Amino acid sequence: MENYFTTFIDIVGTFTFAISGIRLASGKHLDWFGAYIIGLVTAVGGGTIRDILLDLPPFWMLDGKCFAITGVALLATLLFKDKVFRWANTLMLFDTIGLGLFTIIGISKSMDAQLPFWVCIIMGTITGSVGGVLRDVLLNEVPLLLRKDIYAIACIAGGGVYFLCIHLNVSKSLTELLAALVVICVRLIAIKFQIHLPVLKSIKDV
């Protein structure tokens, strides 16, 4: 049951991240193939960096479902583009869901490698956020991770809840669900109430 839940998280996370990439690519007037590539990079970028750091083959070389899921995301965007493009917060919502789900995937995979908890949290943050960084860089945007928005901190909060649940002997499925919800909720609350870290000002702004 737990393996099925993890697989479900992986599929939904891939889909939502791909949608966020394709949605942002649409504003840059890319063709369908270009939008597909941006969606794919968003979906696999963080996990690829994580696997390289863990000295593992990138996951998409062993299981190609991310290519098909990204294709479905592109098709869904094309079919429902009026709704997807009309919603001002669509990109942020899909990006936030992907962030939460992929953070948990990264932590879980790092735990399988028997790494210290703090390394697992870092790997979870990388898995959840680096795909969005690569997406933004390719589209010439300032990465969300480097803005004043609460982003990586949400991943760290979710990681803390993950290991708290492990310490309390909570089931793996419930642990993953709760930790993902914490990441998503922290991010959404920060957006809703405009909570952010202080901006580093230059000398001329002081």
C-alpha atoms as an extended CHARMM CRD file, in Angstrom:
* protein
*
       206  EXT
         1         1  MET       CA              0.0000000000        0.0000000000        0.0000000000  PROA      1               0.0000000000
         2         2  GLU       CA              2.8180000000        2.4090000000        0.9200000000  PROA      2               0.0000000000
         3         3  ASN       CA              4.6020000000        1.7490000000       -2.3880000000  PROA      3               0.0000000000
         4         4  TYR       CA              1.4020000000        2.5580000000       -4.2770000000  PROA      4               0.0000000000
         5         5  PHE       CA              1.0290000000        5.8070000000       -2.3290000000  PROA      5               0.0000000000
         6         6  THR       CA              4.6320000000        6.8080000000       -3.0850000000  PROA      6               0.0000000000
         7         7  THR       CA              4.0680000000        6.0390000000       -6.7660000000  PROA      7               0.0000000000
         8         8  PHE       CA              0.8870000000        8.1320000000       -6.6840000000  PROA      8               0.0000000000
         9         9  ILE       CA              2.7970000000       11.0640000000       -5.1660000000  PROA      9               0.0000000000
        10        10  ASP       CA              5.4710000000       10.7170000000       -7.8430000000  PROA      10              0.0000000000
        11        11  ILE       CA              2.9300000000       10.7470000000      -10.6840000000  PROA      11              0.0000000000
        12        12  VAL       CA              0.9240000000       13.6770000000       -9.3320000000  PROA      12              0.0000000000
        13        13  GLY       CA              4.1020000000       15.6270000000       -8.5350000000  PROA      13              0.0000000000
        14        14  THR       CA              5.4620000000       15.0580000000      -12.0300000000  PROA      14              0.0000000000
        15        15  PHE       CA              2.1740000000       16.1500000000      -13.5980000000  PROA      15              0.0000000000
        16        16  THR       CA              1.8140000000       19.3050000000      -11.5190000000  PROA      16              0.0000000000
        17        17  PHE       CA              5.4140000000       20.3940000000      -12.0350000000  PROA      17              0.0000000000
        18        18  ALA       CA              5.1420000000       19.7330000000      -15.7660000000  PROA      18              0.0000000000
        19        19  ILE       CA              1.9750000000       21.8500000000      -15.8780000000  PROA      19              0.0000000000
        20        20  SER       CA              3.7280000000       24.6900000000      -14.0450000000  PROA      20              0.0000000000
        21        21  GLY       CA              6.5940000000       24.6050000000      -16.5420000000  PROA      21              0.0000000000
        22        22  ILE       CA              4.3030000000       24.4910000000      -19.5640000000  PROA      22              0.0000000000
        23        23  ARG       CA              2.1300000000       27.2530000000      -18.1100000000  PROA      23              0.0000000000
        24        24  LEU       CA              5.1190000000       29.5580000000      -17.6610000000  PROA      24              0.0000000000
        25        25  ALA       CA              6.5180000000       28.6180000000      -21.0920000000  PROA      25              0.0000000000
        26        26  SER       CA              3.2630000000       29.7300000000      -22.7000000000  PROA      26              0.0000000000
        27        27  GLY       CA              4.0320000000       33.2990000000      -21.6900000000  PROA      27              0.0000000000
        28        28  LYS       CA              7.3090000000       33.1170000000      -23.6290000000  PROA      28              0.0000000000
        29        29  HSD       CA              5.5780000000       32.1420000000      -26.8940000000  PROA      29              0.0000000000
        30        30  LEU       CA              7.4170000000       28.8220000000      -27.2580000000  PROA      30              0.0000000000
        31        31  ASP       CA              6.1790000000       26.1650000000      -29.6560000000  PROA      31              0.0000000000
        32        32  TRP       CA              4.6720000000       22.8930000000      -28.4080000000  PROA      32              0.0000000000
        33        33  PHE       CA              8.0030000000       21.0780000000      -28.3640000000  PROA      33              0.0000000000
        34        34  GLY       CA              9.6870000000       23.9030000000      -26.4800000000  PROA      34              0.0000000000
        35        35  ALA       CA              6.8650000000       23.9360000000      -23.9300000000  PROA      35              0.0000000000
        36        36  TYR       CA              7.1880000000       20.1570000000      -23.5490000000  PROA      36              0.0000000000
        37        37  ILE       CA             10.9280000000       20.4480000000      -22.8700000000  PROA      37              0.0000000000
        38        38  ILE       CA             10.3750000000       23.1600000000      -20.2540000000  PROA      38              0.0000000000
        39        39  GLY       CA              7.7060000000       21.0220000000      -18.5880000000  PROA      39              0.0000000000
        40        40  LEU       CA              9.9930000000       17.9890000000      -18.6280000000  PROA      40              0.0000000000
        41        41  VAL       CA             12.9600000000       19.8940000000      -17.1990000000  PROA      41              0.0000000000
        42        42  THR       CA             10.7280000000       21.2470000000      -14.4350000000  PROA      42              0.0000000000
        43        43  ALA       CA              9.5360000000       17.7510000000      -13.6040000000  PROA      43              0.0000000000
        44        44  VAL       CA             12.8790000000       15.9000000000      -13.6570000000  PROA      44              0.0000000000
        45        45  GLY       CA             15.4810000000       18.5830000000      -12.9100000000  PROA      45              0.0000000000
        46        46  GLY       CA             15.4600000000       18.3650000000       -9.1190000000  PROA      46              0.0000000000
        47        47  GLY       CA             15.3890000000       14.5730000000       -9.0390000000  PROA      47              0.0000000000
        48        48  THR       CA             18.2310000000       14.4000000000      -11.5510000000  PROA      48              0.0000000000
        49        49  ILE       CA             20.4970000000       16.6210000000       -9.4400000000  PROA      49              0.0000000000
        50        50  ARG       CA             19.5240000000       14.6160000000       -6.3440000000  PROA      50              0.0000000000
        51        51  ASP       CA             20.4330000000       11.3000000000       -7.9710000000  PROA      51              0.0000000000
        52        52  ILE       CA             23.7490000000       12.6530000000       -9.2510000000  PROA      52              0.0000000000
        53        53  LEU       CA             24.6200000000       13.7990000000       -5.7170000000  PROA      53              0.0000000000
        54        54  LEU       CA             23.6090000000       10.3690000000       -4.3830000000  PROA      54              0.0000000000
        55        55  ASP       CA             25.8060000000        8.7060000000       -7.0400000000  PROA      55              0.0000000000
        56        56  LEU       CA             22.7790000000        7.0040000000       -8.5940000000  PROA      56              0.0000000000
        57        57  PRO       CA             21.6170000000        6.7780000000      -12.2110000000  PROA      57              0.0000000000
        58        58  PRO       CA             19.0860000000        9.5750000000      -12.8610000000  PROA      58              0.0000000000
        59        59  PHE       CA             15.6670000000        8.0990000000      -12.1750000000  PROA      59              0.0000000000
        60        60  TRP       CA             14.2770000000        8.9010000000      -15.6240000000  PROA      60              0.0000000000
        61        61  MET       CA             16.8840000000        6.5970000000      -17.1950000000  PROA      61              0.0000000000
        62        62  LEU       CA             15.3660000000        3.6580000000      -15.3100000000  PROA      62              0.0000000000
        63        63  ASP       CA             11.6800000000        4.5990000000      -15.5850000000  PROA      63              0.0000000000
        64        64  GLY       CA             10.4930000000        6.6970000000      -18.4910000000  PROA      64              0.0000000000
        65        65  LYS       CA              6.9670000000        7.4240000000      -17.2500000000  PROA      65              0.0000000000
        66        66  CYS       CA              7.9060000000       11.0720000000      -16.6610000000  PROA      66              0.0000000000
        67        67  PHE       CA              8.1320000000       11.5500000000      -20.4490000000  PROA      67              0.0000000000
        68        68  ALA       CA              4.5830000000       10.2340000000      -20.9050000000  PROA      68              0.0000000000
        69        69  ILE       CA              3.2310000000       12.1970000000      -17.9270000000  PROA      69              0.0000000000
        70        70  THR       CA              4.7280000000       15.4140000000      -19.3060000000  PROA      70              0.0000000000
        71        71  GLY       CA              3.0560000000       14.6430000000      -22.6340000000  PROA      71              0.0000000000
        72        72  VAL       CA             -0.2790000000       14.2330000000      -20.8650000000  PROA      72              0.0000000000
        73        73  ALA       CA              0.3230000000       17.5350000000      -19.0370000000  PROA      73              0.0000000000
        74        74  LEU       CA              0.9580000000       19.2810000000      -22.3650000000  PROA      74              0.0000000000
        75        75  LEU       CA             -2.1750000000       17.7350000000      -23.8740000000  PROA      75              0.0000000000
        76        76  ALA       CA             -4.2480000000       18.7690000000      -20.8460000000  PROA      76              0.0000000000
        77        77  THR       CA             -2.9090000000       22.3130000000      -21.1010000000  PROA      77              0.0000000000
        78        78  LEU       CA             -3.7880000000       22.4740000000      -24.7980000000  PROA      78              0.0000000000
        79        79  LEU       CA             -7.2930000000       21.0950000000      -24.2380000000  PROA      79              0.0000000000
        80        80  PHE       CA             -8.0930000000       23.3020000000      -21.2530000000  PROA      80              0.0000000000
        81        81  LYS       CA             -5.8390000000       26.2450000000      -22.0590000000  PROA      81              0.0000000000
        82        82  ASP       CA             -8.6480000000       28.7890000000      -21.6990000000  PROA      82              0.0000000000
        83        83  LYS       CA             -9.1260000000       27.8220000000      -18.0560000000  PROA      83              0.0000000000
        84        84  VAL       CA             -5.4560000000       27.1820000000      -17.2870000000  PROA      84              0.0000000000
        85        85  PHE       CA             -4.2860000000       30.4610000000      -18.8140000000  PROA      85              0.0000000000
        86        86  ARG       CA             -7.1460000000       32.4760000000      -17.3290000000  PROA      86              0.0000000000
        87        87  TRP       CA             -6.4100000000       31.5420000000      -13.7290000000  PROA      87              0.0000000000
        88        88  ALA       CA             -3.8520000000       34.0100000000      -12.4510000000  PROA      88              0.0000000000
        89        89  ASN       CA             -2.7170000000       31.7120000000       -9.6500000000  PROA      89              0.0000000000
        90        90  THR       CA             -2.5670000000       28.5050000000      -11.6790000000  PROA      90              0.0000000000
        91        91  LEU       CA              1.2260000000       28.5140000000      -12.0120000000  PROA      91              0.0000000000
        92        92  MET       CA              1.7540000000       29.1900000000       -8.3190000000  PROA      92              0.0000000000
        93        93  LEU       CA             -0.7400000000       26.4990000000       -7.2880000000  PROA      93              0.0000000000
        94        94  PHE       CA              0.7420000000       23.7600000000       -9.4760000000  PROA      94              0.0000000000
        95        95  ASP       CA              4.2720000000       24.7940000000       -8.5460000000  PROA      95              0.0000000000
        96        96  THR       CA              3.3780000000       24.6130000000       -4.8430000000  PROA      96              0.0000000000
        97        97  ILE       CA              1.7740000000       21.1740000000       -5.1100000000  PROA      97              0.0000000000
        98        98  GLY       CA              4.7600000000       19.8650000000       -7.0520000000  PROA      98              0.0000000000
        99        99  LEU       CA              7.0900000000       21.3940000000       -4.4760000000  PROA      99              0.0000000000
       100       100  GLY       CA              5.4010000000       19.5690000000       -1.6220000000  PROA      100             0.0000000000
       101       101  LEU       CA              5.1410000000       16.2000000000       -3.3270000000  PROA      101             0.0000000000
       102       102  PHE       CA              8.6570000000       16.1660000000       -4.7600000000  PROA      102             0.0000000000
       103       103  THR       CA             10.1960000000       17.2300000000       -1.4530000000  PROA      103             0.0000000000
       104       104  ILE       CA              8.7930000000       14.0570000000        0.0960000000  PROA      104             0.0000000000
       105       105  ILE       CA             10.0180000000       11.9050000000       -2.7780000000  PROA      105             0.0000000000
       106       106  GLY       CA             13.5360000000       13.3050000000       -2.2840000000  PROA      106             0.0000000000
       107       107  ILE       CA             13.5010000000       12.7060000000        1.4580000000  PROA      107             0.0000000000
       108       108  SER       CA             12.1990000000        9.1550000000        1.0540000000  PROA      108             0.0000000000
       109       109  LYS       CA             14.8050000000        8.2480000000       -1.5460000000  PROA      109             0.0000000000
       110       110  SER       CA             17.6010000000        9.7180000000        0.5800000000  PROA      110             0.0000000000
       111       111  MET       CA             16.4110000000        7.7170000000        3.5750000000  PROA      111             0.0000000000
       112       112  ASP       CA             16.6560000000        4.5730000000        1.4760000000  PROA      112             0.0000000000
       113       113  ALA       CA             20.3230000000        5.4970000000        1.0100000000  PROA      113             0.0000000000
       114       114  GLN       CA             20.6320000000        5.6420000000        4.8410000000  PROA      114             0.0000000000
       115       115  LEU       CA             21.7960000000        9.2540000000        4.9150000000  PROA      115             0.0000000000
       116       116  PRO       CA             21.5960000000       11.4950000000        8.0240000000  PROA      116             0.0000000000
       117       117  PHE       CA             18.2700000000       13.2500000000        8.5050000000  PROA      117             0.0000000000
       118       118  TRP       CA             19.6820000000       16.6990000000        7.6970000000  PROA      118             0.0000000000
       119       119  VAL       CA             21.0840000000       15.4280000000        4.4030000000  PROA      119             0.0000000000
       120       120  CYS       CA             17.6930000000       13.9050000000        3.6000000000  PROA      120             0.0000000000
       121       121  ILE       CA             16.0160000000       17.2650000000        4.1770000000  PROA      121             0.0000000000
       122       122  ILE       CA             18.5530000000       18.9770000000        1.8940000000  PROA      122             0.0000000000
       123       123  MET       CA             17.9810000000       16.3280000000       -0.7880000000  PROA      123             0.0000000000
       124       124  GLY       CA             14.2370000000       16.7960000000       -0.4120000000  PROA      124             0.0000000000
       125       125  THR       CA             14.6430000000       20.5430000000       -0.8680000000  PROA      125             0.0000000000
       126       126  ILE       CA             16.8050000000       20.0000000000       -3.9510000000  PROA      126             0.0000000000
       127       127  THR       CA             14.2790000000       17.5520000000       -5.4150000000  PROA      127             0.0000000000
       128       128  GLY       CA             11.4100000000       19.9440000000       -4.8370000000  PROA      128             0.0000000000
       129       129  SER       CA             13.0000000000       23.2110000000       -5.8840000000  PROA      129             0.0000000000
       130       130  VAL       CA             15.7900000000       22.7390000000       -8.4340000000  PROA      130             0.0000000000
       131       131  GLY       CA             13.4530000000       21.7610000000      -11.2810000000  PROA      131             0.0000000000
       132       132  GLY       CA             11.7350000000       25.1300000000      -10.8690000000  PROA      132             0.0000000000
       133       133  VAL       CA             15.1180000000       26.8600000000      -10.7790000000  PROA      133             0.0000000000
       134       134  LEU       CA             16.1400000000       25.2570000000      -14.0820000000  PROA      134             0.0000000000
       135       135  ARG       CA             12.7510000000       26.1710000000      -15.5680000000  PROA      135             0.0000000000
       136       136  ASP       CA             13.1150000000       29.8040000000      -14.5520000000  PROA      136             0.0000000000
       137       137  VAL       CA             16.7130000000       30.0450000000      -15.7630000000  PROA      137             0.0000000000
       138       138  LEU       CA             15.8080000000       28.5900000000      -19.1690000000  PROA      138             0.0000000000
       139       139  LEU       CA             12.9640000000       31.1020000000      -19.4560000000  PROA      139             0.0000000000
       140       140  ASN       CA             15.1380000000       34.0070000000      -18.2990000000  PROA      140             0.0000000000
       141       141  GLU       CA             13.2410000000       34.5160000000      -15.0420000000  PROA      141             0.0000000000
       142       142  VAL       CA             14.6430000000       35.1350000000      -11.5740000000  PROA      142             0.0000000000
       143       143  PRO       CA             14.2280000000       31.6990000000       -9.8670000000  PROA      143             0.0000000000
       144       144  LEU       CA             11.5250000000       31.5610000000       -7.2090000000  PROA      144             0.0000000000
       145       145  LEU       CA             14.0720000000       29.9550000000       -4.8960000000  PROA      145             0.0000000000
       146       146  LEU       CA             16.1430000000       33.1430000000       -4.9240000000  PROA      146             0.0000000000
       147       147  ARG       CA             13.2820000000       35.5760000000       -4.4520000000  PROA      147             0.0000000000
       148       148  LYS       CA             11.9330000000       36.8230000000       -1.1390000000  PROA      148             0.0000000000
       149       149  ASP       CA              9.0920000000       34.2770000000       -1.3290000000  PROA      149             0.0000000000
       150       150  ILE       CA              8.9540000000       31.4190000000        1.1990000000  PROA      150             0.0000000000
       151       151  TYR       CA             10.0520000000       28.4630000000       -0.9460000000  PROA      151             0.0000000000
       152       152  ALA       CA             12.9860000000       26.3710000000        0.2840000000  PROA      152             0.0000000000
       153       153  ILE       CA             11.9740000000       27.1220000000        3.8870000000  PROA      153             0.0000000000
       154       154  ALA       CA              8.6450000000       25.4090000000        3.2110000000  PROA      154             0.0000000000
       155       155  CYS       CA             10.5870000000       22.3010000000        2.1140000000  PROA      155             0.0000000000
       156       156  ILE       CA             12.6590000000       22.3900000000        5.2990000000  PROA      156             0.0000000000
       157       157  ALA       CA              9.5080000000       22.7240000000        7.4290000000  PROA      157             0.0000000000
       158       158  GLY       CA              7.9950000000       19.7240000000        5.6920000000  PROA      158             0.0000000000
       159       159  GLY       CA             11.2100000000       17.7790000000        6.2180000000  PROA      159             0.0000000000
       160       160  GLY       CA             11.1140000000       18.5720000000        9.9230000000  PROA      160             0.0000000000
       161       161  VAL       CA              7.5420000000       17.2600000000       10.1720000000  PROA      161             0.0000000000
       162       162  TYR       CA              8.5590000000       14.1500000000        8.2020000000  PROA      162             0.0000000000
       163       163  PHE       CA             11.2300000000       13.1780000000       10.7150000000  PROA      163             0.0000000000
       164       164  LEU       CA              9.0330000000       14.1250000000       13.6650000000  PROA      164             0.0000000000
       165       165  CYS       CA              6.4440000000       11.6750000000       12.3770000000  PROA      165             0.0000000000
       166       166  ILE       CA              9.1210000000        9.0110000000       11.9120000000  PROA      166             0.0000000000
       167       167  HSD       CA             10.2140000000        9.5830000000       15.5210000000  PROA      167             0.0000000000
       168       168  LEU       CA              6.5960000000        9.1390000000       16.6430000000  PROA      168             0.0000000000
       169       169  ASN       CA              6.2850000000        5.8800000000       14.6440000000  PROA      169             0.0000000000
       170       170  VAL       CA              3.6140000000        7.2490000000       12.3120000000  PROA      170             0.0000000000
       171       171  SER       CA              2.9880000000        5.0890000000        9.2490000000  PROA      171             0.0000000000
       172       172  LYS       CA              5.0270000000        5.9540000000        6.1700000000  PROA      172             0.0000000000
       173       173  SER       CA              2.0080000000        6.8550000000        4.0350000000  PROA      173             0.0000000000
       174       174  LEU       CA              0.5730000000        9.1990000000        6.6520000000  PROA      174             0.0000000000
       175       175  THR       CA              4.0400000000       10.6610000000        7.2910000000  PROA      175             0.0000000000
       176       176  GLU       CA              4.4670000000       11.4620000000        3.5960000000  PROA      176             0.0000000000
       177       177  LEU       CA              0.9720000000       12.9350000000        3.3640000000  PROA      177             0.0000000000
       178       178  LEU       CA              1.3710000000       15.1520000000        6.4290000000  PROA      178             0.0000000000
       179       179  ALA       CA              4.8310000000       16.3610000000        5.4330000000  PROA      179             0.0000000000
       180       180  ALA       CA              3.6810000000       17.1930000000        1.8870000000  PROA      180             0.0000000000
       181       181  LEU       CA              0.6750000000       19.0860000000        3.2580000000  PROA      181             0.0000000000
       182       182  VAL       CA              2.9480000000       21.0910000000        5.5540000000  PROA      182             0.0000000000
       183       183  VAL       CA              5.1300000000       22.1610000000        2.6080000000  PROA      183             0.0000000000
       184       184  ILE       CA              2.0730000000       23.1110000000        0.5600000000  PROA      184             0.0000000000
       185       185  CYS       CA              0.3150000000       24.9110000000        3.4200000000  PROA      185             0.0000000000
       186       186  VAL       CA              3.3900000000       26.8740000000        4.5100000000  PROA      186             0.0000000000
       187       187  ARG       CA              3.8970000000       28.0340000000        0.9270000000  PROA      187             0.0000000000
       188       188  LEU       CA              0.2350000000       28.9480000000        0.3920000000  PROA      188             0.0000000000
       189       189  ILE       CA             -0.0670000000       30.7410000000        3.7450000000  PROA      189             0.0000000000
       190       190  ALA       CA              3.0760000000       32.7380000000        2.9720000000  PROA      190             0.0000000000
       191       191  ILE       CA              1.6070000000       33.7470000000       -0.3930000000  PROA      191             0.0000000000
       192       192  LYS       CA             -1.8400000000       34.5350000000        1.0530000000  PROA      192             0.0000000000
       193       193  PHE       CA             -0.5340000000       36.7630000000        3.8400000000  PROA      193             0.0000000000
       194       194  GLN       CA              2.5150000000       38.0210000000        1.9330000000  PROA      194             0.0000000000
       195       195  ILE       CA              4.9590000000       36.5620000000        4.4460000000  PROA      195             0.0000000000
       196       196  HSD       CA              8.5080000000       36.6840000000        3.1640000000  PROA      196             0.0000000000
       197       197  LEU       CA             12.1090000000       36.9960000000        4.1790000000  PROA      197             0.0000000000
       198       198  PRO       CA             13.7410000000       40.4410000000        4.2790000000  PROA      198             0.0000000000
       199       199  VAL       CA             15.1340000000       41.5940000000        0.9510000000  PROA      199             0.0000000000
       200       200  LEU       CA             18.8960000000       42.1630000000        0.7690000000  PROA      200             0.0000000000
       201       201  LYS       CA             19.2290000000       45.8220000000       -0.2280000000  PROA      201             0.0000000000
       202       202  SER       CA             22.1000000000       47.4130000000       -2.0620000000  PROA      202             0.0000000000
       203       203  ILE       CA             23.9600000000       50.3830000000       -0.6160000000  PROA      203             0.0000000000
       204       204  LYS       CA             22.0660000000       52.8380000000       -2.8010000000  PROA      204             0.0000000000
       205       205  ASP       CA             18.7480000000       51.5260000000       -1.4420000000  PROA      205             0.0000000000
       206       206  VAL       CA             19.7480000000       52.0800000000        2.1700000000  PROA      206             0.0000000000
